[in-house]
Amino acid sequence: MPAANSHAEELLALYARAGFARVEPPVLQPADAFLDLSGEEMRRTMFITTDPDGRELCLRPDLTLPVCRLYIADGAAQPRDFAYLGPVFRSDVAQGELLQAGVESFGRPDREAADAELLALGLETAALWGAIDPTIRLGDAGLFAALLDALDLPPGWRRRLIKDFARSGDLGADLAMLKRAPEAGGVTAHAGVLSALAGSDPAAARALVTDLLSIAGISTVGGRSVSEIAERFLEQAAPGDAEGLAPSKVAVLERYLAIQGNPDVAASALRRLADEAGLDLAAALDSFESRTNFIAAQGIEPERLSFAAAFGRPLDYYSGMVFELHENGAGAPLVAGGRYDGLLARLGAAEPIPAVGFAVWLDRLDAVEARL
């Protein structure tokens, strides 16, 4: 069991004053939800067992999904705010477990105001350890999704870019593939093969590609298993996907991903891009600017925020604002989270429910405090 943290009780008191009720989800959780949402690569860091019926169970590697499950089991009938503090279990951390805290806010329709309040609460959290001026990294998964919708991308490429948005370096690889000429081995170089697979039985096509990769002696590429490589290949087999994207659309994506600065500067650049590219991003940008205003109303100057259009977090369920607090802009995040409006429906809720939250790494904050 991780050692109790000296600020744990202060932290829970802070969250209680803000209206977040503490919950303690069971340590043993169904494994399928974590694997479905985070990919098979998470399996390598999870402690997994099976119940007598053969269902996979795991020691919780994170607390967001277990808190979501508690809310759904209670009916998910009204806005609720929850806080948590307890151990999570992963093979990639010392002794296989660490103490994690955080908050989750469900059901609030005033999304921009809720985002701003959670960011402010995250800053108050870091301040308990003396981290009073952390670097605030900000991104927006919802804005990126709105851009892809406005560009009217083929379904396979839209799914792929959304998935890769949170994975450092993958979008650059995707854009490079889209730009390469057929003779250089780009997307269209295997368009004929993809077209042949399009419309075929999905299970049979996946088995065929997996067998071919195995025969070729390919086991992993860039950390992906054979089955994951096959899935990526088949994602491109939908009609229209094999041909890639028009150069003009690739250029818009590159220009978008290069935008960074404080939110006011970024908003001006984003509106300019939308106007010049003839894209309707008005609703997404109005929400973006409204959130900045609510953040300012929390006493957080927009100039403190470091927004990057290319910044995402490594979970594909985020649907809006994402943020991380860092010591001097470097190292692993101290506090991190964002908006995930679609997650509860994926976990069994009857309909999408607005949701935003963050996790706190107490051991990292302890290390910061020790250096002060």
PAVEXRO-471179 format. One record per residue (C-alpha): x, y, z; residue in three letters. Coordinates in nm, 3 decimals, padded with zeros to 5 digits, m for minus. Layout:
N
NODE      px      py      pz res
NODE       X       Y       Z ALA
...
This chain:
372
NODE      px      py      pz res
NODE  00.000  00.000  00.000 MET
NODE  00.144  00.342 m00.092 PRO
NODE  00.233  00.563  00.200 ALA
NODE m00.035  00.809  00.310 ALA
NODE  00.031  01.154  00.175 ASN
NODE  00.075  01.448  00.411 SER
NODE m00.173  01.661  00.213 HIS
NODE m00.435  01.390  00.152 ALA
NODE m00.679  01.511  00.415 GLU
NODE m00.636  01.873  00.304 GLU
NODE m00.706  01.764 m00.051 LEU
NODE m01.027  01.584  00.040 LEU
NODE m01.136  01.884  00.247 ALA
NODE m01.073  02.111 m00.053 LEU
NODE m01.288  01.890 m00.274 TYR
NODE m01.562  01.865 m00.012 ALA
NODE m01.581  02.245  00.011 ARG
NODE m01.617  02.255 m00.368 ALA
NODE m01.913  02.015 m00.347 GLY
NODE m01.745  01.687 m00.448 PHE
NODE m01.856  01.385 m00.244 ALA
NODE m01.594  01.118 m00.186 ARG
NODE m01.656  00.774 m00.334 VAL
NODE m01.451  00.454 m00.309 GLU
NODE m01.507  00.224 m00.609 PRO
NODE m01.422 m00.147 m00.576 PRO
NODE m01.060 m00.238 m00.641 VAL
NODE m01.160 m00.532 m00.863 LEU
NODE m01.311 m00.413 m01.191 GLN
NODE m01.420 m00.564 m01.525 PRO
NODE m01.116 m00.550 m01.754 ALA
NODE m01.304 m00.514 m02.081 ASP
NODE m01.393 m00.146 m02.032 ALA
NODE m01.028 m00.047 m01.982 PHE
NODE m00.915 m00.254 m02.280 LEU
NODE m01.193 m00.133 m02.510 ASP
NODE m01.122  00.231 m02.434 LEU
NODE m00.745  00.227 m02.403 SER
NODE m00.643 m00.052 m02.639 GLY
NODE m00.469 m00.382 m02.593 GLU
NODE m00.142 m00.202 m02.520 GLU
NODE m00.284 m00.123 m02.174 MET
NODE m00.305 m00.498 m02.107 ARG
NODE  00.073 m00.503 m02.064 ARG
NODE  00.046 m00.278 m01.757 THR
NODE m00.268 m00.429 m01.598 MET
NODE m00.300 m00.700 m01.335 PHE
NODE m00.564 m00.930 m01.487 ILE
NODE m00.741 m01.240 m01.359 THR
NODE m01.060 m01.428 m01.450 THR
NODE m01.374 m01.508 m01.253 ASP
NODE m01.534 m01.857 m01.243 PRO
NODE m01.738 m01.771 m01.555 ASP
NODE m01.426 m01.682 m01.753 GLY
NODE m01.476 m01.304 m01.751 ARG
NODE m01.158 m01.098 m01.727 GLU
NODE m01.124 m00.885 m01.415 LEU
NODE m00.846 m00.648 m01.318 CYS
NODE m00.712 m00.447 m01.029 LEU
NODE m00.818 m00.096 m01.123 ARG
NODE m00.537  00.076 m01.319 PRO
NODE m00.718  00.411 m01.300 ASP
NODE m01.015  00.554 m01.110 LEU
NODE m01.207  00.752 m01.373 THR
NODE m01.385  00.452 m01.525 LEU
NODE m01.476  00.296 m01.186 PRO
NODE m01.627  00.628 m01.072 VAL
NODE m01.823  00.650 m01.398 CYS
NODE m01.954  00.298 m01.339 ARG
NODE m02.069  00.389 m00.988 LEU
NODE m02.261  00.691 m01.122 TYR
NODE m02.428  00.480 m01.392 ILE
NODE m02.519  00.206 m01.141 ALA
NODE m02.685  00.472 m00.924 ASP
NODE m02.910  00.573 m01.215 GLY
NODE m02.711  00.864 m01.364 ALA
NODE m03.029  01.066 m01.312 ALA
NODE m02.894  01.402 m01.198 GLN
NODE m02.578  01.611 m01.197 PRO
NODE m02.332  01.475 m00.942 ARG
NODE m01.977  01.566 m00.839 ASP
NODE m01.742  01.301 m00.700 PHE
NODE m01.394  01.296 m00.549 ALA
NODE m01.169  00.998 m00.490 TYR
NODE m00.844  00.905 m00.321 LEU
NODE m00.706  00.554 m00.329 GLY
NODE m00.455  00.312 m00.478 PRO
NODE m00.441  00.215 m00.846 VAL
NODE m00.245 m00.084 m00.971 PHE
NODE m00.012 m00.097 m01.272 ARG
NODE  00.297 m00.296 m01.350 SER
NODE  00.483  00.008 m01.487 ASP
NODE  00.505  00.186 m01.148 VAL
NODE  00.720  00.110 m00.844 ALA
NODE  00.583 m00.174 m00.631 GLN
NODE  00.293 m00.209 m00.874 GLY
NODE  00.070  00.054 m00.716 GLU
NODE  00.042  00.422 m00.645 LEU
NODE m00.194  00.659 m00.468 LEU
NODE m00.418  00.857 m00.700 GLN
NODE m00.670  01.132 m00.630 ALA
NODE m00.908  01.324 m00.852 GLY
NODE m01.256  01.454 m00.922 VAL
NODE m01.528  01.381 m01.178 GLU
NODE m01.825  01.607 m01.252 SER
NODE m02.125  01.452 m01.430 PHE
NODE m02.436  01.599 m01.590 GLY
NODE m02.368  01.974 m01.590 ARG
NODE m02.510  02.132 m01.907 PRO
NODE m02.300  02.450 m01.866 ASP
NODE m01.995  02.285 m02.016 ARG
NODE m01.767  02.587 m02.057 GLU
NODE m01.826  02.706 m01.700 ALA
NODE m01.770  02.354 m01.565 ALA
NODE m01.443  02.325 m01.760 ASP
NODE m01.319  02.652 m01.612 ALA
NODE m01.414  02.553 m01.257 GLU
NODE m01.236  02.218 m01.287 LEU
NODE m00.921  02.384 m01.422 LEU
NODE m00.927  02.629 m01.130 ALA
NODE m00.974  02.340 m00.885 LEU
NODE m00.678  02.163 m01.043 GLY
NODE m00.465  02.471 m00.980 LEU
NODE m00.583  02.484 m00.619 GLU
NODE m00.485  02.118 m00.589 THR
NODE m00.129  02.183 m00.706 ALA
NODE m00.103  02.485 m00.475 ALA
NODE m00.148  02.261 m00.168 LEU
NODE  00.201  02.129 m00.244 TRP
NODE  00.341  02.477 m00.308 GLY
NODE  00.318  02.452 m00.688 ALA
NODE  00.152  02.792 m00.723 ILE
NODE  00.253  02.874 m01.080 ASP
NODE  00.265  02.551 m01.282 PRO
NODE  00.276  02.550 m01.660 THR
NODE m00.081  02.502 m01.790 ILE
NODE m00.094  02.304 m02.115 ARG
NODE m00.429  02.323 m02.292 LEU
NODE m00.577  02.144 m02.592 GLY
NODE m00.921  02.079 m02.741 ASP
NODE m01.017  01.737 m02.876 ALA
NODE m01.364  01.867 m02.965 GLY
NODE m01.224  02.145 m03.181 LEU
NODE m01.009  01.894 m03.369 PHE
NODE m01.313  01.669 m03.427 ALA
NODE m01.509  01.971 m03.556 ALA
NODE m01.228  02.045 m03.801 LEU
NODE m01.233  01.687 m03.933 LEU
NODE m01.612  01.707 m03.975 ASP
NODE m01.583  02.036 m04.162 ALA
NODE m01.320  01.884 m04.392 LEU
NODE m01.563  01.598 m04.475 ASP
NODE m01.300  01.326 m04.448 LEU
NODE m01.354  00.960 m04.546 PRO
NODE m01.476  00.768 m04.237 PRO
NODE m01.163  00.556 m04.204 GLY
NODE m00.928  00.852 m04.206 TRP
NODE m01.148  01.043 m03.963 ARG
NODE m01.140  00.752 m03.715 ARG
NODE m00.767  00.711 m03.758 ARG
NODE m00.684  01.079 m03.706 LEU
NODE m00.912  01.103 m03.402 ILE
NODE m00.745  00.797 m03.251 LYS
NODE m00.395  00.922 m03.327 ASP
NODE m00.461  01.277 m03.206 PHE
NODE m00.380  01.169 m02.853 ALA
NODE m00.068  00.973 m02.949 ARG
NODE  00.248  01.176 m02.970 SER
NODE  00.402  01.167 m03.315 GLY
NODE  00.134  00.957 m03.483 ASP
NODE m00.044  01.247 m03.654 LEU
NODE  00.284  01.352 m03.812 GLY
NODE  00.323  01.000 m03.947 ALA
NODE m00.035  01.003 m04.078 ASP
NODE  00.014  01.333 m04.259 LEU
NODE  00.345  01.217 m04.403 ALA
NODE  00.170  00.907 m04.540 MET
NODE m00.106  01.118 m04.692 LEU
NODE  00.148  01.343 m04.866 LYS
NODE  00.370  01.072 m05.012 ARG
NODE  00.336  00.998 m05.381 ALA
NODE  00.225  00.645 m05.486 PRO
NODE  00.570  00.560 m05.621 GLU
NODE  00.715  00.647 m05.278 ALA
NODE  00.490  00.395 m05.105 GLY
NODE  00.213  00.628 m04.990 GLY
NODE m00.152  00.546 m04.928 VAL
NODE m00.242  00.509 m05.295 THR
NODE  00.041  00.262 m05.353 ALA
NODE m00.174 m00.013 m05.203 HIS
NODE m00.511  00.131 m05.302 ALA
NODE m00.585 m00.172 m05.518 GLY
NODE m00.538 m00.412 m05.230 VAL
NODE m00.750 m00.197 m05.002 LEU
NODE m01.024 m00.168 m05.262 SER
NODE m01.030 m00.548 m05.292 ALA
NODE m01.079 m00.576 m04.915 LEU
NODE m01.349 m00.307 m04.900 ALA
NODE m01.690 m00.460 m04.842 GLY
NODE m01.554 m00.804 m04.758 SER
NODE m01.646 m00.992 m04.444 ASP
NODE m01.465 m00.797 m04.166 PRO
NODE m01.364 m01.103 m03.964 ALA
NODE m01.234 m01.288 m04.269 ALA
NODE m01.043 m00.982 m04.395 ALA
NODE m00.885 m00.929 m04.054 ARG
NODE m00.783 m01.294 m04.035 ALA
NODE m00.631 m01.277 m04.384 LEU
NODE m00.423 m00.968 m04.311 VAL
NODE m00.313 m01.106 m03.975 THR
NODE m00.203 m01.432 m04.140 ASP
NODE m00.010 m01.245 m04.411 LEU
NODE  00.175 m01.037 m04.152 LEU
NODE  00.262 m01.348 m03.953 SER
NODE  00.386 m01.529 m04.265 ILE
NODE  00.606 m01.227 m04.340 ALA
NODE  00.758 m01.261 m03.993 GLY
NODE  00.613 m00.934 m03.864 ILE
NODE  00.530 m00.945 m03.494 SER
NODE  00.538 m00.580 m03.388 THR
NODE  00.591 m00.241 m03.552 VAL
NODE  00.628  00.073 m03.342 GLY
NODE  00.501 m00.113 m03.038 GLY
NODE  00.184 m00.236 m03.213 ARG
NODE  00.092 m00.603 m03.225 SER
NODE  00.008 m00.791 m03.545 VAL
NODE m00.365 m00.761 m03.472 SER
NODE m00.334 m00.384 m03.421 GLU
NODE m00.137 m00.346 m03.746 ILE
NODE m00.404 m00.547 m03.929 ALA
NODE m00.676 m00.326 m03.779 GLU
NODE m00.496 m00.013 m03.900 ARG
NODE m00.462 m00.158 m04.251 PHE
NODE m00.830 m00.248 m04.267 LEU
NODE m00.935  00.096 m04.142 GLU
NODE m00.825  00.225 m04.482 GLN
NODE m01.030 m00.031 m04.676 ALA
NODE m01.358  00.164 m04.661 ALA
NODE m01.467  00.324 m04.992 PRO
NODE m01.273  00.645 m05.050 GLY
NODE m01.019  00.583 m04.775 ASP
NODE m00.754  00.411 m04.987 ALA
NODE m00.702  00.719 m05.202 GLU
NODE m00.596  00.937 m04.911 GLY
NODE m00.688  01.307 m04.891 LEU
NODE m00.669  01.598 m05.130 ALA
NODE m00.347  01.801 m05.082 PRO
NODE m00.556  02.105 m04.990 SER
NODE m00.711  01.917 m04.695 LYS
NODE m00.373  01.789 m04.578 VAL
NODE m00.244  02.148 m04.591 ALA
NODE m00.535  02.266 m04.372 VAL
NODE m00.461  01.991 m04.119 LEU
NODE m00.092  02.086 m04.108 GLU
NODE m00.175  02.452 m04.064 ARG
NODE m00.426  02.375 m03.788 TYR
NODE m00.184  02.154 m03.595 LEU
NODE  00.082  02.427 m03.600 ALA
NODE m00.137  02.679 m03.415 ILE
NODE m00.031  02.752 m03.059 GLN
NODE m00.012  03.035 m02.806 GLY
NODE m00.244  03.168 m02.539 ASN
NODE m00.616  03.103 m02.612 PRO
NODE m00.685  03.455 m02.739 ASP
NODE m00.399  03.441 m02.989 VAL
NODE m00.497  03.089 m03.090 ALA
NODE m00.864  03.180 m03.138 ALA
NODE m00.771  03.457 m03.383 SER
NODE m00.549  03.218 m03.580 ALA
NODE m00.818  02.950 m03.581 LEU
NODE m01.087  03.188 m03.708 ARG
NODE m00.850  03.311 m03.978 ARG
NODE m00.781  02.954 m04.087 LEU
NODE m01.152  02.871 m04.096 ALA
NODE m01.231  03.179 m04.304 ASP
NODE m00.950  03.123 m04.553 GLU
NODE m01.027  02.751 m04.589 ALA
NODE m01.403  02.808 m04.614 GLY
NODE m01.479  02.587 m04.312 LEU
NODE m01.768  02.630 m04.069 ASP
NODE m01.610  02.611 m03.724 LEU
NODE m01.822  02.889 m03.574 ALA
NODE m01.996  02.683 m03.304 ALA
NODE m01.676  02.513 m03.188 ALA
NODE m01.484  02.840 m03.180 LEU
NODE m01.765  03.020 m02.997 ASP
NODE m01.746  02.747 m02.730 SER
NODE m01.366  02.778 m02.721 PHE
NODE m01.382  03.155 m02.662 GLU
NODE m01.666  03.123 m02.409 SER
NODE m01.455  02.880 m02.206 ARG
NODE m01.162  03.123 m02.212 THR
NODE m01.392  03.392 m02.070 ASN
NODE m01.508  03.160 m01.791 PHE
NODE m01.146  03.071 m01.714 ILE
NODE m01.064  03.442 m01.687 ALA
NODE m01.364  03.483 m01.454 ALA
NODE m01.200  03.224 m01.226 GLN
NODE m00.905  03.464 m01.189 GLY
NODE m00.679  03.273 m01.430 ILE
NODE m00.528  03.510 m01.685 GLU
NODE m00.547  03.369 m02.040 PRO
NODE m00.181  03.462 m02.087 GLU
NODE m00.093  03.188 m01.835 ARG
NODE m00.242  02.921 m02.061 LEU
NODE m00.026  02.747 m02.318 SER
NODE m00.267  02.624 m02.587 PHE
NODE m00.155  02.399 m02.872 ALA
NODE m00.395  02.274 m03.137 ALA
NODE m00.190  01.954 m03.166 ALA
NODE m00.202  01.878 m02.792 PHE
NODE m00.407  01.577 m02.690 GLY
NODE m00.401  01.330 m02.401 ARG
NODE m00.335  00.957 m02.445 PRO
NODE m00.695  00.837 m02.407 LEU
NODE m00.933  00.842 m02.702 ASP
NODE m01.248  00.921 m02.501 TYR
NODE m01.177  01.293 m02.456 TYR
NODE m01.429  01.509 m02.641 SER
NODE m01.341  01.868 m02.548 GLY
NODE m01.092  02.060 m02.337 MET
NODE m00.788  01.867 m02.218 VAL
NODE m00.526  02.007 m01.982 PHE
NODE m00.211  01.921 m01.792 GLU
NODE m00.028  02.104 m01.513 LEU
NODE  00.351  02.069 m01.523 HIS
NODE  00.638  02.187 m01.309 GLU
NODE  00.829  02.441 m01.522 ASN
NODE  00.670  02.298 m01.838 GLY
NODE  00.865  01.972 m01.812 ALA
NODE  00.830  01.617 m01.692 GLY
NODE  00.518  01.411 m01.632 ALA
NODE  00.195  01.596 m01.548 PRO
NODE  00.111  01.672 m01.185 LEU
NODE m00.261  01.714 m01.249 VAL
NODE m00.432  01.629 m01.578 ALA
NODE m00.775  01.567 m01.728 GLY
NODE m01.043  01.709 m01.948 GLY
NODE m01.393  01.669 m02.091 ARG
NODE m01.532  01.329 m02.196 TYR
NODE m01.900  01.369 m02.285 ASP
NODE m01.931  01.039 m02.473 GLY
NODE m01.768  00.807 m02.221 LEU
NODE m02.065  00.726 m01.999 LEU
NODE m02.278  00.616 m02.294 ALA
NODE m01.993  00.385 m02.400 ARG
NODE m01.998  00.238 m02.049 LEU
NODE m02.372  00.171 m02.055 GLY
NODE m02.555  00.497 m01.980 ALA
NODE m02.878  00.539 m02.176 ALA
NODE m02.753  00.857 m02.345 GLU
NODE m02.443  01.079 m02.361 PRO
NODE m02.388  01.271 m02.038 ILE
NODE m02.169  01.582 m02.001 PRO
NODE m01.861  01.491 m01.796 ALA
NODE m01.532  01.653 m01.700 VAL
NODE m01.267  01.560 m01.447 GLY
NODE m00.901  01.528 m01.362 PHE
NODE m00.654  01.296 m01.191 ALA
NODE m00.384  01.393 m00.941 VAL
NODE m00.046  01.221 m00.907 TRP
NODE  00.037  01.271 m00.540 LEU
NODE  00.385  01.119 m00.562 ASP
NODE  00.485  01.370 m00.830 ARG
NODE  00.351  01.659 m00.622 LEU
NODE  00.543  01.526 m00.321 ASP
NODE  00.859  01.537 m00.530 ALA
NODE  00.788  01.895 m00.635 VAL
NODE  00.732  02.000 m00.273 GLU
NODE  01.058  01.834 m00.168 ALA
NODE  01.245  02.050 m00.419 ARG
NODE  01.090  02.377 m00.302 LEU
